[in-house]
Amino acid sequence: MKKILITGAAGFLGSHLCDRFVNEGCHVIGMDNLITGDLKNIEHLFKLKNFEFYNHDVSKFVYVPGNLDYILHFASPASPIDYLKIPIQTLKVGSLGTHNLLGLAKEKNARILIASTSEVYGDPLVHPQTEDYYGNVNTIGPRGVYDEAKRFQESITMAYHTYHKVETRIVRIFNTYGPRMRLNDGRVVPAFIGQALRGEDLTVFGDGSQTRSFCYVDDLVEGIYRLLFSDYVYPVNIGNPNEITIRDFAEEIIKLTGTDQKIIYKPLPVNDPLQRQPDITRAKKILKWEPKTERSEGMKRTLEYFKNLSEEELYKSEHKDFSSYS
């Protein structure tokens, strides 16, 4: 039985990855310090013999007994509310945490996949974004703590691959959605659905002409799985190239939820990306991967998950803190 360590295991993406690798017959070690993760996302796995959980901050020394075959590093705040609230921790998990896990991979002779993000492209001047584009990032802007943590993460990963011959993989994740997202974390899908379910008007920043491209979580997990077991060491974009403006997406959510809220507009935040669309040519060629789930179907599944939340979860106060949508 292959053994895999998944950091950020109690988060949105991490929990879905735990499910996938448990179902593939791996022994999964989930690790999370629960600063943004939630144990309810993985509590269904606790009864299984091939799953164990460590409550640990990967910014500190990471110890795992015995052999280890694979590491998936997904520990990181991943929304504007999070990384604006805890900027130092965001930088540390991307730098110290990545360093610790690369060292663990070297010690265990394990293959490690690092979760990077489309944020490495910043507010892109190239559209759609290819892996060869270097990005347009403000290092000292409000989003810089997240953008630069991910850019450093990629650099140290390639350094470990080149100098220490560690088997590394890098995935650049574009906007992803699905069940287990935190309803009020500032990302556009749960933000809009939450506002609609609470009967609030939907908040759009700027004039709503900025674009995003949304990938359903099951498709993303499949792309990550294929990348881990590929022979490709350079970054690969994983996302859905079906682009939509934020204004049109807000209208889609109003129609989907059957509500009659208005759209209200607020000033566009500093360094908010105006365009986000992955070029997935590399993923198609190397991984034979492309997304399969239509946005209409994925949103229906996501809405059903959020409709089953308690009123306490639906009305958590953090939804009042929006200043940007990722």
N, C-alpha and C positions, 0 to 999 in steps of 0.2 A: 504494500500500500504506500503510495507516494504521500509525503508529508509537505504541507504548504502553510506558510505563515501569511496571513492577510491582515495588514494594519488598517486602522479606520474601519474595523469590522462591524461596528454598531451603527455606522452611518448609512446613508442612502445607497451609494454604489457598493460599499464594502459588504453590506448585508446580502445584497443580491449575488455578489461574487462568492460569498460563503455558501449560499444555497447551491450555486452551480457546481462548485468543486466538491461539496459533500455528495451531491447527486452523481458526480463522476467517479465516486468511490475513493476519493482522497481523504487522508486524515488532515483536518483543517484546524489550525490554531488561529483563533481570532484574537486580535489585540486592539485595545482602544482605551483611552483615558476618559472617555465619555464627556469631554468638554463640549462637544457638539453632537456626539452620537447618542443613541438611545437603546438600552438593552431590549426594549420591546421588539426591535427589528430582528433580533436573533434569538429571542427566548425559546422559539419553537425548535431550535437546534440543540438546546442544552441537554435534552434527554438522549441524544445520540452518542454512541461510543466513539465515533470518528470525528467528534467536535469537542474542542476545549477552548476556554476563554481566559485571557490574561488582561486584567485591568492595569495598564501600564502606559506611560508617556514615552514614546519612542525618542524624544529629545534627550532622554537619559539612556544610559547603557542598556542595551537589549541582550538578554540572555534567553536562549531556548535550548533545553537539554536534548541530547541525542542528535540523530541525523536530521537534515532538512534538505528537501529537494528544490523547492521554489519559494520565492517571496514576492508578494504583491504589495507594494507600498502605496496605500490609498489614504493614509492619515494626513488630514489637513482640513482646516476650515475652508469652505468652498463657496461662500456667499458673501456679498458686500456687508451685510449686517455683522457676520462673524468676523471677517478679517479687518473691519474698521473698529470693532469692539476689542479684539484681542490681536493687535498687530505684531507684538513681540513674539507671542506663541506661534503665529502664522509663519514668521520668518524662521523661528527655531525648528519647527517641524520640517520645513523644507530644506534647511541646511544641516543642522546637527542631527535631526532625525534621519535624513537621507544618508548622511555620513555613517551613522551607527548601523544602519541596515545594509549598506554596501560592505561595511566591515564584517558584518555577520554573514553575508553571502560569500565573501572571500574565505572566511574561516570554515564554513560548512560546504564549500564548493557547490553552492546553490545558484540557480538561475534567478535573477531578480528583474521584475518588471516595475518600472516607475510610472506613476500616474502624473503626467504633465497635463497641460490644458491649453485651450485656444487663447488664454490670457497672455501667453508668451508673445503673441502677435500684437498685443496692445490695441490701439485704435488704428487698424491696418490701413496702409496706403495702397495695398495690393488686394485685388478682389477677383475671384475667391482666393482664400489663403492656401498656398502650397507649403509643404514642409521646408522648402528651400528659402522661404521668405524670412528675413531676420527680425522683422517686427518694428513697431513704433511705440515704444514704452517710455513713460515719464517715471524715472526712478524715484523721484521724491514726491510724486503725486499721491492722492489718497488710495489709489489701487496698487501703488508700487510695491507695497509689502507682500502682496500676493503674486503679482506679476514677476517680480525679481526673485522671490523664493522659488518659483517654478523654473525660471531661467537658470538660476544657480544649480538647481536640482538636476537639470539636464546636463550641465557642464561637468559636475562632479561624477555623474553616472558615466559619461563617456570617458572621463579620466580614469576611472576604475577599470573600465573595459580595456582601454588602451595600455595602461601601465601595469595593472594587476591581472589582466586577462580574465576578469570576471565576466560571466555570461550575463549580459544586460539587454533589456528591451525598454523602449520608451513609447508610451501612447500619449498622444495629444488629444484630449477629450473636448469635444464641442458640447454645446448645451444639450443636456440629457434630462429626461423627465420620466415619471412613473410613480407607482405606489412606494410609500415609505419616505418620500420627500417630507421635510419639515414644512408644515403649511405656511408658516410666517417667517421664513428665513431670508426673504428678499429676492429670491430667484423668481423669474417672471411667471412661470407656470403656476406654482403654488400661490404666488401673490395674487394673481388675477382670479384664480379659482376661489381662494379664500375670501376676497372682497365680494365676489358674486354670491357665495353662499351666505355671507353675513348681511347681504342686502345693501352693501356699500357701492358707491360709484367706483369705477375702475380708474386707477391712476396711471397715466402715461406721461413719461418724462420727455421733454422736448415736444416736437410736433408729431411724434410717433412714426416718423419715416425711417428711423433706424431699424436695422434688420437683425433677426436671429434665425437660426436653423436648429430645429428640435429633433433629437433622436430618442426613440423609446428605449428604456433601460434594457430590455431583453436583447435588442439588436446590439447595443453597446457591449454588453457582457459577451456576446458571441464574438465580436471583433477583438476584444481583449483576450479571450480564450485562444483564438487563432494566432494572435500576435505572440503570446507567450510560447507557443509551441512551434513558431516559425524560426528561421535562421537569420532574421533581419534585425540588425542592431541599431539602426538609425530611427529617428522619430517617425511615427505614422499617425496621420490624422484619422480619428474615428468619430464620425458624426453623420448627420443627415444633411445632404446638400439642398434639400427643399427649403428655400429661403422665404421668409414672410416678414412684412413690416410689423412693428409692435402695435400700431394702430389697428391693422387688419386682424392681428391675433386677438386683441382685446374684443373686437366684434365677434370673432369666432367663439370666444368663451361665453359671451353674453347669450349667443344663440344656443350654444351647447347646454348651458345651465337653465335656459328658459326663463331668464330674469329680464328685467327691463331697466337696468341701471344705465346711467349716462357714463360717458368717458370724460374725465377731467384731466387737464394738462398742467404739468408743473415744469419748472426750469430744468434743462438737461444738466446733469451733474458733470463735474470736471472729469475729463478723460474717459467719459462713457463711450465705448466703441460704437461707431455709427453703422458698421457692417460686420456681420459674422456669417461666413459661409465656407464650409470646408471643401477643399479640393480632395476628393478621396480616390484619385487615380492610383496612387501608390497602394492603398488598401485593396482596391479591386484587383490590381495586378499581382501583388505579392501574397495576399491573404485569401484571395478569391471571395472577398467580403463586400457586401453593401447592405444597407438597411432594408428590411422587409415590411415593417409595420407602418401603415398609413397613419398620418397624424390624427385623422378623425377617429380611428379605432383606438389608438394609444391614449388619446384624451378621454375617451369614454371610460376606459379601464381606470385611468387616473382619477377621474371625477368620482367614480363609484367608491374608490378607496377613501377619498376625502369626505364624502357624504356619510361615511360610517364613523367618522371621528366624533368624540364627545363634544359637548358644548364648551367645556373648559378648554379643550385643545383648539377649538375653532376660534375662540375669543381671546387667546393668549395676547398679552399686551405688546409683545415684540412687534406685532404687525404695524404698530404706530410709528416705528422707528425707520421706515423706509426712506432712503435718500437716493437709491439707485436700484436698478434691476440688472442682474447678471444674466 
